[in-house]
Amino acid sequence: MNENTTALVTGANKGIGYEIAAGLGTLGWSIGVGARDDRRREAAVEKLRAAGVDAFGVPLDVTDDVSVTAAAKLVEEHAGRLDVLVNNAGVTGGMDQLPTTANIETVRTAVETNVYGVIRVTNAMLPLLRRSASPRIVNMSSSVGSLTRQSTPGAETGPIAVAYAPSKTFLNAVTVQYAKELRDTNILINAGCPGFCATDLNGFRGVRTPEQGAAIALHLATLPDDGPTGGFFEDDGVVPW
Ligand SMILES: NC(=O)c1ccc[n+]([C@@H]2O[C@H](COP(=O)([O-])OP(=O)(O)OC[C@H]3O[C@@H](n4cnc5c(N)ncnc54)[C@H](OP(=O)(O)O)[C@@H]3O)[C@@H](O)[C@H]2O)c1
């Protein structure tokens, strides 16, 4: 059994996921760089290693059962267990997000990656997480999934988005269900919002850096054993459901 803390970050080849991998790597942890594209994954692993991170590549498409099963096998062979899973991979689903005109495939794509992908990866990794002394699961959500904020006049919740925003609401609800089932275990599972960060996801229109966005994931990945579970957090504290 590997004595180092091992983390897996999905969608770690760029954006916030890359910065989560880099940030957890500075703790001296071994970091699985989950990414679906071979070239982008290898480039990220090389860059992380050049920065002193103990990074290893994990081929991983969160929408693909075969890929996710193989990823769990790879992590098991590499480390024997998993201490931290960061479900970061995410997509908007497509450009037209107006409820009255959007293609149903746009909604399906967002949910397939942002929700089903998280469930698929989490369940594949759970046997490895259960071997850890302090397992943590972090689901990268978004405050645009907050129904409270969406229904609060004047609250900043981004553009109308029938696929992306509800997919994060769904993810938050799924996070709560996991926390309920896992309440009597040592696994802490929480959702985090990185804030509006400049990444490919939004055409780099975000006002925060991906590194700033990674901070909430680093916080939730390193919670003490008596830390919260089943919550939704941003840098400033709790995000209302
Ligand atoms: N940026 C923001 O302002 C913001 C705000 C709130 C929440 N978030 C959330 O933060 C997370 C990271 O977003 P980001 O802004 O860093 O976006 P990004 O730069 O577009 O990165 C998304 C990552 O997810 C990966 N990915 C997408 N589909 C995948 C799949 N099927 N299997 C595996 N990996 C997949 C992408 O890989 P490829 O390179 O192969 O496409 C990429 O590595 C997402 O969950 C997003 O919803 C972002």
The ligand as an SDF file (V2000), in Angstrom:
LIG
                    3D

 48 52  0  0  0  0  0  0  0  0999 V2000
  -14.9060   28.5090  -15.1190 N   0  0  0  0  0  0  0  0  0  0  0  0
  -15.8690   28.9000  -14.3080 C   0  0  0  0  0  0  0  0  0  0  0  0
  -16.1660   30.1040  -14.1790 O   0  0  0  0  0  0  0  0  0  0  0  0
  -16.6280   27.8870  -13.5020 C   0  0  0  0  0  0  0  0  0  0  0  0
  -17.5910   28.3530  -12.6030 C   0  0  0  0  0  0  0  0  0  0  0  0
  -18.3000   27.4490  -11.8430 C   0  0  0  0  0  0  0  0  0  0  0  0
  -18.0390   26.1030  -11.9520 C   0  0  0  0  0  0  0  0  0  0  0  0
  -17.1010   25.6520  -12.8380 N   0  0  0  0  0  0  0  0  0  0  0  0
  -16.8720   24.2140  -12.9230 C   0  0  0  0  0  0  0  0  0  0  0  0
  -15.5010   23.9240  -12.7200 O   0  0  0  0  0  0  0  0  0  0  0  0
  -15.1520   22.7380  -13.4300 C   0  0  0  0  0  0  0  0  0  0  0  0
  -13.9370   23.0030  -14.3010 C   0  0  0  0  0  0  0  0  0  0  0  0
  -14.3100   23.9410  -15.2730 O   0  0  0  0  0  0  0  0  0  0  0  0
  -13.2640   24.8590  -16.0790 P   0  0  0  0  0  0  0  0  0  0  0  0
  -13.8090   26.2230  -16.0320 O   0  0  0  0  0  0  0  0  0  0  0  0
  -11.8750   24.5980  -15.6340 O   0  0  0  0  0  0  0  0  0  0  0  0
  -13.5140   24.3230  -17.5710 O   0  0  0  0  0  0  0  0  0  0  0  0
  -12.5260   23.8720  -18.7400 P   0  0  0  0  0  0  0  0  0  0  0  0
  -11.2910   24.7210  -18.7580 O   0  0  0  0  0  0  0  0  0  0  0  0
  -13.3740   23.8200  -19.9600 O   0  0  0  0  0  0  0  0  0  0  0  0
  -12.0900   22.4220  -18.2970 O   0  0  0  0  0  0  0  0  0  0  0  0
  -13.0280   21.3750  -18.2620 C   0  0  0  0  0  0  0  0  0  0  0  0
  -12.2740   20.0910  -18.0960 C   0  0  0  0  0  0  0  0  0  0  0  0
  -13.2240   19.0190  -18.1000 O   0  0  0  0  0  0  0  0  0  0  0  0
  -12.7690   18.0480  -19.0360 C   0  0  0  0  0  0  0  0  0  0  0  0
  -13.8460   17.2200  -19.5370 N   0  0  0  0  0  0  0  0  0  0  0  0
  -14.9740   17.5910  -20.1810 C   0  0  0  0  0  0  0  0  0  0  0  0
  -15.7000   16.5190  -20.5210 N   0  0  0  0  0  0  0  0  0  0  0  0
  -15.0150   15.4440  -20.0860 C   0  0  0  0  0  0  0  0  0  0  0  0
  -15.2340   14.0550  -20.1290 C   0  0  0  0  0  0  0  0  0  0  0  0
  -16.3220   13.5240  -20.7170 N   0  0  0  0  0  0  0  0  0  0  0  0
  -14.3290   13.2380  -19.5460 N   0  0  0  0  0  0  0  0  0  0  0  0
  -13.2360   13.7420  -18.9540 C   0  0  0  0  0  0  0  0  0  0  0  0
  -12.9430   15.0440  -18.9070 N   0  0  0  0  0  0  0  0  0  0  0  0
  -13.8390   15.8850  -19.4620 C   0  0  0  0  0  0  0  0  0  0  0  0
  -12.0910   18.8600  -20.1220 C   0  0  0  0  0  0  0  0  0  0  0  0
  -11.2710   18.0310  -20.9360 O   0  0  0  0  0  0  0  0  0  0  0  0
  -10.9750   18.3530  -22.4950 P   0  0  0  0  0  0  0  0  0  0  0  0
   -9.8040   19.2900  -22.5230 O   0  0  0  0  0  0  0  0  0  0  0  0
  -10.6790   17.0030  -23.0710 O   0  0  0  0  0  0  0  0  0  0  0  0
  -12.2170   18.9840  -23.0590 O   0  0  0  0  0  0  0  0  0  0  0  0
  -11.2920   19.8210  -19.2410 C   0  0  0  0  0  0  0  0  0  0  0  0
  -10.1530   19.2050  -18.7410 O   0  0  0  0  0  0  0  0  0  0  0  0
  -16.3920   22.3330  -14.2110 C   0  0  0  0  0  0  0  0  0  0  0  0
  -17.1050   21.3390  -13.5220 O   0  0  0  0  0  0  0  0  0  0  0  0
  -17.2010   23.6210  -14.2790 C   0  0  0  0  0  0  0  0  0  0  0  0
  -18.5710   23.3780  -14.4390 O   0  0  0  0  0  0  0  0  0  0  0  0
  -16.3910   26.5170  -13.6090 C   0  0  0  0  0  0  0  0  0  0  0  0
  1  2  1  0
  2  3  2  0
  2  4  1  0
  4  5  1  0
  4 48  2  0
  5  6  2  0
  6  7  1  0
  7  8  2  0
  8  9  1  0
  8 48  1  0
  9 10  1  0
  9 46  1  0
 10 11  1  0
 11 12  1  0
 11 44  1  0
 12 13  1  0
 13 14  1  0
 14 15  2  0
 14 16  1  0
 14 17  1  0
 17 18  1  0
 18 19  2  0
 18 20  1  0
 18 21  1  0
 21 22  1  0
 22 23  1  0
 23 24  1  0
 23 42  1  0
 24 25  1  0
 25 26  1  0
 25 36  1  0
 26 27  1  0
 26 35  1  0
 27 28  2  0
 28 29  1  0
 29 30  1  0
 29 35  2  0
 30 31  1  0
 30 32  2  0
 32 33  1  0
 33 34  2  0
 34 35  1  0
 36 37  1  0
 36 42  1  0
 37 38  1  0
 38 39  2  0
 38 40  1  0
 38 41  1  0
 42 43  1  0
 44 45  1  0
 44 46  1  0
 46 47  1  0
M  CHG  2   8   1  16  -1
M  END
$$$$
